[in-house]
Amino acid sequence: MSRAAFPVKQESGFLLCRHKDTTMSISLKTHKMFWGLAANRCAFLGCRRELVMDASQTDDESLVGEACHIVAQSPTGPRGDSPLPPKQRDHYDNLILLCKIHHKLIDDQPNTYTVQRLLQMKAAHEKWVRLTLGPRPRGPALISDLFPHRNPNFTGRESLLAQLRSAFTSGQPAALAQAIHGLGGVGKTQLAVEYAYRHAAEYDLVWWVRAEEPATLAADYAALARPLNLPQKDEPDQRLVVQAVQRWLGQRTGWLLVFDHARGPEQVRSYLPHRATGHVLIISRNPAWRGLASPLTVPVLERPESVAFLLKRTGQTGKAAASKLAKALGDLPLALEQAGAYIDATGGSPLSAYLDLFRHRQRDLSRRGKPSSDYPPTVATTWEIAFQQVRQASPAGADL
C-alpha cells in the first residue's frame, strides 16, 4: 500500500502523487472527493486530527495527510493478496485518508487491519463527518440556502442511492438527468437530500429549486445569478437572468441541480442547459420523464428498513411491535415519521399503544368517509393523530 501526500504534480487532470519509489495517479475529481468527504481528517478511529495536503504547510510531518491504498498496490504489500488493476487501485473506493502515524500502524499490522476493516473504518469516518461537523455539507463552494437539512434518522435506500450514483458517474450524457418519482409520502425528497449530502464534496455547486409552481421555479433558478455574481443579477427582466444562469451552467461541470416537486417535463425542460455538463435530479410524483430524464421509481420501504427506522426514531427495541406497526402503516416513510414523532413527543409511549390508537383513528376516519388528500390513507390517519395531540396541548394552536 503506497503513501502519498497531496498534491505533488498535476498533469492532464490527474495528480501524480509520489512517496519514495511509488507513484499514484489520482484524478482531480477523486482527489476532491477524497479530501472533502474525509473533512481533511485522519480516518483512524481515535485520531481524526486535521491534516494538510503539503508538507510545506506544517512543521509537524505527522500532520501531512496520506492517500492510502486499502487493497495494496502490489501483491507483496499489506492486504495485497488480490491486487487491483491500476484504474481500480487509484479509485476513490480503494483510498482512505490517514496521518503518517496511523498509516504506518495499519501497514505494520495487516492481519489486524484487513481490507474489510479498513472499508468499515472509512465508512464510519465519513458518517462521523456528516453527522458531527455541521448540519450542511462541507465540500461544495456554493450551496443553496433552500437546501433542506439532512434527516438524521434516514434509513435504508442503499440500492436506490447506488443506482443514482452509478447513473450520474456513467459518463453517458443521457444519464446526467435523473427523475425520482413515486406516490406522496414515499420519501422522494429525503432520498434526494441524502444523495446530495453524501456526494456534496464531488460538486462545486449544489442548488435547490422549488419547482411545484412556475413562479417559484423561475425565482429560485434566477436567484443563482446573485451568488455567481453574473452581470445580469440585477436585471429586472427575469427571463434574461434565467438565460444567463442557464448559459453559465452549460459552460461548466461540477454542479448538481435539484428540482423539487416538479409537475412534468415541460415545466422543467426550458431550465436545463442545452449542453449536458452537470447533474440534474428531478423529484416528482409524475412517472412520465422519458425523453428528458431517466426515471427511477421510489417504492415504500422494505419491512426491515421500516422496523430499523421506527426503532431508531423512537429509541425503542421491540422489533415485533415495530414490525406490526410498520405493516399497519404500509411501510410508508411519511407515515412512519409521523408515528415516530408522535411517540417521541408523548414521552416514548409504546409502539403497541400507538398501533392501537392508529387502528381506532383509522376506523373513525373510515366511518366519516374517505379523506380528500394527495397522500395515502395511512398518512391521513397519522396526521389526524398528530393533529389531535396538538389540539389537546394547545386548542388555540389547532385552530390556526
The 8 nearest C-alpha neighbors of each residue, nearest first, counted from 0:
[[1, 71, 68, 72, 76, 77, 67, 2],
 [2, 0, 67, 68, 21, 72, 3, 18],
 [1, 3, 67, 65, 18, 66, 0, 4],
 [4, 2, 65, 18, 66, 16, 17, 5],
 [3, 5, 65, 64, 52, 53, 6, 63],
 [6, 4, 52, 7, 53, 16, 3, 64],
 [5, 7, 8, 4, 52, 16, 14, 53],
 [8, 6, 16, 5, 15, 14, 9, 17],
 [7, 9, 15, 14, 6, 10, 16, 13],
 [8, 10, 14, 13, 15, 12, 11, 7],
 [9, 11, 13, 12, 14, 8, 15, 24],
 [12, 10, 13, 9, 14, 26, 27, 15],
 [11, 13, 10, 27, 26, 9, 14, 28],
 [14, 12, 26, 10, 27, 25, 11, 9],
 [13, 15, 9, 25, 8, 24, 16, 26],
 [14, 16, 24, 8, 23, 7, 9, 13],
 [17, 15, 23, 7, 3, 22, 14, 6],
 [18, 16, 22, 3, 21, 23, 15, 19],
 [17, 19, 3, 21, 2, 20, 22, 16],
 [18, 20, 21, 17, 22, 2, 3, 1],
 [19, 21, 18, 22, 17, 1, 2, 23],
 [22, 20, 18, 17, 19, 1, 23, 2],
 [21, 23, 17, 16, 15, 24, 18, 20],
 [24, 22, 16, 15, 25, 17, 89, 21],
 [23, 25, 15, 14, 13, 16, 89, 22],
 [26, 24, 14, 13, 89, 23, 29, 30],
 [27, 25, 13, 29, 28, 14, 12, 30],
 [26, 28, 30, 13, 29, 12, 31, 14],
 [27, 29, 31, 26, 30, 32, 201, 25],
 [30, 28, 32, 26, 31, 27, 91, 33],
 [29, 31, 27, 33, 28, 32, 26, 34],
 [30, 32, 28, 29, 33, 34, 35, 27],
 [33, 31, 29, 35, 201, 200, 30, 34],
 [32, 34, 30, 31, 35, 29, 36, 37],
 [33, 35, 39, 37, 31, 32, 36, 38],
 [34, 36, 38, 32, 200, 138, 37, 33],
 [35, 37, 38, 32, 34, 33, 200, 125],
 [36, 38, 34, 39, 35, 40, 125, 33],
 [37, 39, 35, 40, 36, 34, 128, 137],
 [40, 38, 34, 37, 50, 49, 35, 41],
 [41, 39, 49, 47, 48, 38, 50, 37],
 [40, 42, 97, 47, 98, 48, 43, 96],
 [41, 43, 124, 47, 97, 96, 121, 40],
 [44, 42, 46, 41, 45, 47, 97, 101],
 [45, 43, 46, 42, 47, 120, 124, 41],
 [44, 46, 43, 47, 42, 48, 41, 101],
 [47, 45, 48, 43, 44, 41, 42, 101],
 [48, 46, 41, 40, 42, 43, 45, 49],
 [47, 49, 40, 46, 41, 50, 62, 98],
 [50, 48, 40, 39, 47, 41, 51, 62],
 [49, 51, 62, 64, 40, 39, 63, 48],
 [52, 50, 63, 64, 53, 62, 56, 49],
 [51, 53, 5, 4, 64, 63, 6, 50],
 [52, 54, 55, 56, 51, 5, 4, 63],
 [53, 55, 56, 63, 57, 60, 52, 51],
 [56, 54, 53, 57, 58, 52, 51, 63],
 [55, 57, 54, 53, 51, 58, 52, 63],
 [58, 56, 59, 55, 54, 60, 62, 51],
 [57, 59, 60, 56, 55, 54, 62, 61],
 [60, 58, 57, 61, 62, 63, 54, 56],
 [59, 61, 62, 63, 58, 54, 57, 99],
 [60, 62, 99, 59, 63, 98, 100, 64],
 [63, 61, 50, 60, 59, 98, 64, 51],
 [64, 62, 51, 50, 61, 60, 54, 52],
 [65, 63, 98, 50, 4, 51, 52, 97],
 [64, 66, 4, 3, 97, 2, 96, 67],
 [67, 65, 96, 3, 2, 95, 94, 4],
 [66, 68, 95, 94, 2, 65, 1, 96],
 [67, 69, 94, 0, 70, 71, 93, 1],
 [68, 70, 93, 94, 114, 71, 67, 117],
 [71, 69, 78, 68, 79, 114, 82, 93],
 [72, 70, 0, 79, 78, 76, 73, 68],
 [71, 73, 0, 82, 1, 76, 88, 70],
 [72, 74, 75, 76, 71, 79, 82, 0],
 [75, 73, 79, 76, 80, 82, 81, 71],
 [76, 74, 73, 79, 77, 80, 71, 72],
 [75, 77, 79, 71, 73, 74, 0, 78],
 [76, 78, 79, 109, 71, 106, 0, 75],
 [79, 77, 71, 70, 80, 76, 109, 114],
 [80, 78, 74, 71, 76, 77, 82, 81],
 [79, 81, 74, 78, 82, 75, 71, 77],
 [80, 82, 79, 83, 74, 70, 78, 71],
 [83, 81, 79, 74, 73, 80, 71, 72],
 [82, 84, 88, 87, 85, 81, 70, 72],
 [83, 85, 87, 86, 88, 82, 89, 72],
 [86, 84, 88, 87, 89, 83, 72, 90],
 [85, 87, 88, 84, 89, 90, 83, 24],
 [88, 86, 90, 84, 85, 89, 83, 93],
 [87, 89, 85, 83, 86, 90, 84, 93],
 [90, 88, 87, 86, 25, 85, 24, 93],
 [91, 89, 87, 92, 88, 93, 86, 94],
 [90, 92, 94, 93, 29, 33, 89, 32],
 [91, 93, 90, 94, 87, 95, 89, 69],
 [94, 92, 69, 91, 90, 68, 88, 70],
 [95, 93, 68, 91, 67, 92, 69, 66],
 [94, 96, 67, 66, 121, 97, 68, 69],
 [97, 95, 66, 41, 65, 42, 67, 64],
 [98, 96, 41, 65, 102, 42, 64, 101],
 [97, 99, 64, 41, 100, 101, 62, 102],
 [100, 98, 102, 61, 101, 103, 97, 65],
 [101, 99, 103, 102, 98, 61, 104, 97],
 [102, 100, 104, 103, 99, 98, 105, 97],
 [101, 103, 99, 104, 105, 100, 97, 98],
 [102, 104, 106, 101, 100, 105, 107, 99],
 [103, 105, 101, 107, 102, 106, 108, 100],
 [104, 106, 108, 107, 102, 112, 103, 109],
 [107, 105, 103, 108, 104, 109, 77, 102],
 [106, 108, 104, 105, 103, 109, 77, 102],
 [107, 109, 105, 111, 106, 110, 112, 104],
 [110, 108, 112, 111, 77, 106, 113, 107],
 [111, 109, 108, 112, 113, 78, 77, 107],
 [112, 110, 109, 108, 113, 105, 116, 107],
 [113, 111, 109, 105, 110, 116, 108, 117],
 [112, 114, 116, 115, 109, 111, 110, 117],
 [115, 113, 117, 116, 69, 118, 70, 78],
 [116, 114, 118, 113, 117, 119, 112, 120],
 [115, 117, 119, 113, 118, 114, 112, 120],
 [118, 116, 120, 114, 119, 115, 121, 113],
 [119, 117, 115, 121, 120, 116, 114, 122],
 [118, 120, 116, 122, 117, 121, 123, 115],
 [121, 119, 117, 123, 118, 122, 116, 124],
 [120, 122, 124, 118, 119, 123, 42, 117],
 [123, 121, 119, 125, 124, 120, 126, 118],
 [124, 122, 126, 120, 121, 125, 119, 127],
 [123, 125, 127, 121, 126, 42, 122, 120],
 [124, 126, 128, 122, 127, 123, 37, 36],
 [125, 127, 123, 129, 124, 128, 122, 130],
 [128, 126, 124, 130, 125, 129, 131, 123],
 [129, 127, 125, 131, 126, 132, 130, 124],
 [130, 128, 126, 127, 131, 132, 125, 136],
 [129, 131, 127, 128, 126, 132, 133, 134],
 [132, 130, 128, 127, 133, 129, 134, 126],
 [131, 133, 128, 129, 130, 134, 127, 137],
 [132, 134, 135, 131, 130, 129, 136, 137],
 [133, 135, 148, 149, 136, 132, 130, 129],
 [136, 134, 133, 137, 148, 149, 196, 129],
 [135, 137, 196, 138, 199, 134, 129, 139],
 [138, 136, 139, 135, 200, 35, 38, 199],
 [137, 139, 200, 35, 199, 136, 140, 36],
 [140, 138, 203, 141, 200, 202, 204, 199],
 [139, 141, 203, 204, 138, 142, 202, 137],
 [140, 142, 204, 139, 203, 205, 143, 226],
 [143, 141, 205, 206, 204, 144, 139, 140],
 [142, 144, 206, 145, 146, 207, 205, 141],
 [143, 145, 146, 142, 207, 147, 206, 141],
 [146, 144, 143, 207, 147, 208, 206, 142],
 [145, 147, 143, 144, 207, 148, 206, 142],
 [148, 146, 145, 149, 192, 144, 207, 135],
 [149, 147, 134, 150, 146, 135, 192, 145],
 [148, 150, 151, 147, 192, 193, 134, 196],
 [149, 151, 152, 153, 148, 189, 193, 192],
 [152, 150, 153, 149, 130, 154, 148, 312],
 [153, 151, 150, 154, 312, 311, 308, 149],
 [154, 152, 150, 151, 155, 308, 189, 193],
 [155, 153, 308, 152, 304, 156, 307, 305],
 [154, 156, 157, 304, 153, 300, 158, 301],
 [157, 155, 159, 158, 160, 154, 190, 300],
 [158, 156, 160, 155, 159, 161, 162, 154],
 [157, 159, 161, 160, 156, 162, 155, 163],
 [160, 158, 162, 156, 161, 157, 163, 297],
 [161, 159, 157, 163, 162, 158, 156, 164],
 [160, 162, 158, 164, 159, 163, 165, 157],
 [163, 161, 159, 165, 160, 164, 166, 158],
 [164, 162, 166, 160, 161, 165, 167, 159],
 [163, 165, 161, 167, 166, 162, 168, 160],
 [164, 166, 162, 168, 163, 167, 169, 161],
 [167, 165, 163, 169, 164, 168, 174, 162],
 [166, 168, 164, 175, 165, 169, 174, 163],
 [167, 169, 165, 170, 166, 164, 171, 175],
 [170, 168, 166, 171, 167, 165, 174, 164],
 [169, 171, 168, 172, 167, 174, 175, 166],
 [170, 172, 174, 169, 173, 175, 168, 166],
 [173, 171, 174, 175, 275, 170, 276, 176],
 [172, 174, 171, 175, 176, 292, 293, 275],
 [175, 173, 172, 171, 176, 166, 167, 293],
 [174, 176, 278, 172, 167, 173, 279, 177],
 [177, 175, 279, 292, 174, 280, 278, 293],
 [176, 178, 293, 280, 292, 294, 281, 279],
 [179, 177, 281, 294, 292, 293, 280, 282],
 [180, 178, 295, 282, 296, 294, 281, 283],
 [181, 179, 283, 284, 296, 286, 297, 282],
 [182, 180, 284, 297, 296, 185, 298, 183],
 [181, 183, 284, 185, 184, 180, 374, 298],
 [184, 182, 374, 185, 373, 181, 284, 375],
 [183, 185, 333, 186, 332, 182, 374, 331],
 [184, 186, 332, 331, 183, 299, 182, 187],
 [187, 185, 189, 184, 188, 332, 190, 333],
 [188, 186, 190, 189, 185, 191, 282, 179],
 [187, 189, 191, 190, 186, 192, 282, 259],
 [188, 190, 192, 186, 191, 187, 193, 150],
 [189, 191, 187, 193, 188, 192, 186, 194],
 [192, 190, 188, 194, 189, 193, 195, 187],
 [191, 193, 189, 195, 194, 190, 188, 196],
 [194, 192, 190, 196, 195, 191, 189, 197],
 [195, 193, 191, 197, 192, 196, 190, 198],
 [194, 196, 192, 198, 199, 193, 197, 191],
 [197, 195, 199, 193, 194, 198, 136, 192],
 [198, 196, 194, 195, 199, 193, 129, 200],
 [197, 199, 195, 196, 200, 201, 194, 202],
 [200, 198, 196, 201, 195, 202, 138, 197],
 [199, 201, 138, 35, 32, 202, 198, 139],
 [202, 200, 32, 199, 198, 31, 28, 203],
 [203, 201, 253, 254, 204, 200, 139, 199],
 [202, 204, 139, 140, 253, 254, 141, 205],
 [203, 205, 254, 141, 202, 139, 142, 255],
 [206, 204, 255, 142, 254, 256, 143, 141],
 [205, 207, 143, 256, 142, 257, 204, 255],
 [206, 208, 257, 146, 143, 145, 256, 258],
 [209, 207, 258, 219, 210, 257, 216, 259],
 [210, 208, 259, 216, 211, 258, 215, 207],
 [209, 211, 216, 261, 259, 260, 258, 212],
 [210, 212, 260, 261, 209, 262, 213, 216],
 [211, 213, 215, 214, 210, 216, 209, 261],
 [214, 212, 216, 215, 217, 210, 211, 266],
 [215, 213, 217, 216, 212, 218, 210, 219],
 [216, 214, 218, 212, 217, 213, 219, 209],
 [215, 217, 210, 213, 219, 214, 209, 218],
 [216, 218, 220, 214, 215, 219, 221, 213],
 [217, 219, 215, 221, 220, 216, 222, 214],
 [220, 218, 222, 208, 216, 221, 217, 215],
 [219, 221, 217, 222, 218, 223, 216, 208],
 [220, 222, 241, 218, 223, 219, 240, 224],
 [223, 221, 219, 224, 220, 225, 218, 226],
 [222, 224, 221, 225, 220, 226, 227, 244],
 [225, 223, 232, 227, 229, 222, 221, 226],
 [224, 226, 228, 232, 227, 223, 222, 229],
 [227, 225, 228, 224, 223, 222, 141, 229],
 [228, 226, 224, 225, 229, 223, 232, 244],
 [229, 227, 225, 226, 224, 230, 232, 231],
 [228, 230, 224, 231, 232, 227, 225, 243],
 [231, 229, 232, 228, 233, 224, 234, 243],
 [230, 232, 234, 229, 233, 240, 243, 224],
 [231, 233, 224, 225, 229, 230, 234, 240],
 [234, 232, 231, 235, 230, 225, 240, 224],
 [233, 235, 231, 236, 232, 240, 237, 239],
 [236, 234, 237, 233, 240, 239, 232, 231],
 [237, 235, 238, 234, 239, 240, 233, 241],
 [236, 238, 240, 239, 235, 241, 234, 221],
 [237, 239, 241, 240, 236, 242, 221, 217],
 [240, 238, 242, 237, 241, 236, 243, 231],
 [239, 241, 237, 243, 242, 238, 231, 221],
 [242, 240, 221, 238, 244, 243, 239, 245],
 [241, 243, 245, 239, 240, 244, 246, 238],
 [242, 244, 240, 246, 245, 241, 239, 247],
 [245, 243, 247, 241, 246, 242, 224, 248],
 [244, 246, 242, 272, 248, 243, 247, 241],
 [247, 245, 249, 243, 244, 248, 242, 250],
 [246, 248, 244, 250, 249, 245, 243, 251],
 [249, 247, 245, 251, 250, 246, 244, 272],
 [250, 248, 272, 246, 274, 247, 251, 276],
 [249, 251, 247, 248, 246, 252, 276, 274],
 [252, 250, 248, 249, 276, 247, 253, 277],
 [251, 253, 277, 276, 254, 250, 248, 249],
 [252, 254, 202, 203, 277, 204, 251, 255],
 [255, 253, 204, 277, 202, 203, 252, 205],
 [256, 254, 278, 205, 279, 204, 277, 206],
 [255, 257, 279, 206, 205, 280, 207, 278],
 [258, 256, 280, 207, 281, 208, 279, 259],
 [259, 257, 281, 208, 210, 282, 209, 261],
 [258, 260, 282, 209, 210, 261, 208, 257],
 [261, 259, 283, 211, 282, 210, 262, 258],
 [262, 260, 210, 283, 211, 259, 263, 282],
 [261, 263, 283, 211, 260, 285, 266, 284],
 [262, 264, 266, 265, 261, 285, 267, 288],
 [265, 263, 267, 266, 268, 288, 291, 262],
 [266, 264, 268, 267, 263, 269, 262, 291],
 [265, 267, 264, 263, 268, 262, 269, 261],
 [268, 266, 264, 265, 270, 269, 271, 263],
 [267, 269, 265, 270, 271, 264, 266, 291],
 [268, 270, 271, 267, 266, 265, 272, 273],
 [271, 269, 268, 267, 272, 245, 241, 220],
 [270, 272, 268, 269, 273, 245, 267, 279],
 [273, 271, 249, 245, 274, 248, 270, 246],
 [272, 274, 249, 271, 275, 245, 246, 276],
 [275, 273, 249, 272, 276, 250, 271, 248],
 [276, 274, 172, 277, 273, 272, 175, 249],
 [275, 277, 252, 274, 249, 251, 278, 250],
 [278, 276, 252, 254, 253, 275, 255, 175],
 [277, 279, 255, 175, 176, 254, 256, 280],
 [280, 278, 176, 256, 255, 257, 175, 177],
 [279, 281, 257, 177, 176, 178, 256, 258],
 [280, 282, 178, 258, 257, 177, 179, 259],
 [283, 281, 259, 179, 260, 178, 258, 261],
 [284, 282, 180, 260, 261, 285, 262, 179],
 [285, 283, 180, 181, 182, 286, 183, 282],
 [284, 286, 283, 287, 180, 263, 262, 181],
 [287, 285, 180, 288, 284, 294, 181, 283],
 [288, 286, 285, 289, 263, 294, 264, 290],
 [289, 287, 292, 291, 286, 264, 294, 290],
 [290, 288, 291, 292, 293, 287, 294, 286],
 [289, 291, 292, 288, 293, 264, 173, 287],
 [290, 292, 289, 288, 264, 293, 176, 268],
 [293, 291, 176, 177, 288, 289, 178, 290],
 [292, 294, 177, 178, 289, 174, 176, 295],
 [295, 293, 178, 179, 288, 177, 292, 296],
 [294, 296, 179, 178, 180, 297, 293, 177],
 [295, 297, 180, 181, 179, 298, 294, 286],
 [296, 298, 181, 180, 179, 295, 187, 299],
 [299, 297, 296, 300, 181, 185, 182, 301],
 [298, 300, 331, 185, 330, 301, 297, 332],
 [301, 299, 330, 305, 304, 302, 298, 331],
 [300, 302, 304, 303, 305, 299, 330, 155],
 [301, 303, 305, 304, 306, 300, 330, 325],
 [304, 302, 306, 305, 301, 307, 322, 300],
 [305, 303, 307, 301, 302, 306, 155, 300],
 [306, 304, 302, 308, 303, 307, 330, 300],
 [305, 307, 303, 309, 321, 308, 304, 322],
 [308, 306, 304, 310, 305, 309, 311, 303],
 [307, 309, 311, 305, 306, 310, 154, 312],
 [310, 308, 312, 306, 311, 307, 313, 305],
 [309, 311, 315, 307, 313, 314, 308, 312],
 [310, 312, 308, 314, 309, 313, 307, 152],
 [313, 311, 309, 310, 339, 308, 314, 152],
 [314, 312, 310, 315, 311, 339, 343, 309],
 [313, 315, 311, 310, 312, 316, 309, 347],
 [316, 314, 310, 313, 317, 311, 309, 349],
 [315, 317, 310, 318, 314, 321, 311, 313],
 [318, 316, 320, 319, 315, 321, 310, 350],
 [317, 319, 321, 320, 322, 316, 306, 310],
 [318, 320, 322, 321, 317, 323, 306, 324],
 [321, 319, 323, 322, 317, 318, 351, 350],
 [322, 320, 318, 324, 306, 319, 323, 325],
 [321, 323, 325, 319, 320, 324, 306, 318],
 [324, 322, 326, 320, 325, 321, 327, 319],
 [323, 325, 327, 321, 326, 322, 354, 328],
 [324, 326, 322, 328, 330, 327, 323, 305],
 [327, 325, 329, 323, 324, 328, 330, 322],
 [326, 328, 324, 329, 325, 323, 354, 330],
 [329, 327, 325, 326, 330, 377, 334, 324],
 [328, 330, 326, 331, 327, 325, 377, 299],
 [331, 329, 325, 300, 328, 299, 305, 326],
 [330, 332, 299, 329, 334, 185, 333, 335],
 [333, 331, 335, 185, 334, 186, 336, 184],
 [334, 332, 184, 336, 335, 331, 337, 185],
 [335, 333, 378, 337, 336, 331, 332, 381],
 [334, 336, 332, 338, 333, 337, 339, 331],
 [337, 335, 339, 333, 338, 334, 340, 332],
 [336, 338, 340, 334, 339, 335, 381, 341],
 [339, 337, 335, 341, 336, 340, 334, 342],
 [338, 340, 336, 342, 337, 341, 313, 312],
 [339, 341, 337, 343, 338, 342, 344, 336],
 [342, 340, 344, 338, 343, 339, 345, 337],
 [343, 341, 347, 339, 345, 348, 340, 344],
 [342, 344, 347, 340, 341, 345, 346, 313],
 [345, 343, 341, 342, 346, 340, 347, 339],
 [346, 344, 342, 343, 347, 341, 348, 340],
 [347, 345, 343, 344, 348, 342, 341, 349],
 [346, 348, 342, 343, 345, 349, 313, 344],
 [347, 349, 342, 346, 345, 350, 352, 353],
 [350, 348, 352, 351, 347, 353, 342, 315],
 [349, 351, 353, 352, 320, 354, 321, 348],
 [350, 352, 354, 349, 353, 320, 355, 324],
 [353, 351, 355, 349, 354, 350, 356, 348],
 [352, 354, 356, 350, 355, 351, 357, 349],
 [353, 355, 357, 351, 352, 356, 324, 358],
 [356, 354, 352, 358, 353, 357, 359, 351],
 [355, 357, 353, 359, 354, 358, 360, 352],
 [356, 358, 354, 360, 355, 359, 361, 353],
 [359, 357, 361, 355, 360, 356, 354, 362],
 [358, 360, 356, 362, 361, 357, 355, 363],
 [359, 361, 363, 357, 362, 358, 356, 364],
 [360, 362, 358, 364, 363, 359, 380, 357],
 [363, 361, 365, 359, 360, 364, 358, 366],
 [362, 364, 360, 366, 361, 365, 359, 367],
 [365, 363, 367, 361, 366, 362, 360, 368],
 [364, 366, 362, 368, 367, 363, 361, 369],
 [365, 367, 363, 364, 368, 362, 369, 361],
 [368, 366, 364, 365, 363, 369, 370, 362],
 [369, 367, 365, 366, 370, 364, 363, 371],
 [368, 370, 365, 371, 367, 364, 376, 366],
 [371, 369, 372, 368, 379, 376, 364, 367],
 [370, 372, 369, 373, 374, 379, 368, 376],
 [373, 371, 374, 370, 379, 375, 376, 369],
 [372, 374, 183, 375, 371, 182, 184, 376],
 [373, 375, 183, 372, 378, 184, 376, 379],
 [374, 376, 377, 378, 379, 373, 183, 372],
 [377, 375, 379, 378, 380, 374, 370, 369],
 [378, 376, 380, 379, 375, 328, 381, 334],
 [379, 377, 334, 381, 380, 376, 375, 382],
 [378, 380, 376, 382, 377, 381, 383, 375],
 [379, 381, 383, 377, 378, 382, 361, 376],
 [382, 380, 384, 378, 383, 379, 334, 337],
 [383, 381, 385, 379, 380, 384, 378, 386],
 [382, 384, 386, 380, 381, 385, 379, 387],
 [385, 383, 381, 387, 382, 386, 380, 388],
 [384, 386, 382, 388, 383, 387, 381, 341],
 [387, 385, 383, 389, 388, 384, 382, 390],
 [386, 388, 390, 384, 389, 385, 383, 391],
 [387, 389, 385, 391, 386, 390, 392, 384],
 [390, 388, 386, 392, 387, 391, 393, 397],
 [389, 391, 394, 387, 397, 393, 388, 392],
 [392, 390, 388, 389, 393, 394, 387, 397],
 [391, 393, 389, 390, 388, 394, 396, 387],
 [392, 394, 396, 390, 395, 391, 389, 397],
 [395, 393, 390, 397, 396, 391, 392, 398],
 [396, 394, 398, 393, 397, 399, 390, 392],
 [395, 397, 393, 398, 399, 394, 390, 389],
 [398, 396, 390, 394, 395, 399, 389, 393],
 [397, 399, 395, 396, 394, 390, 393, 389],
 [398, 396, 397, 395, 394, 393, 390, 389]]
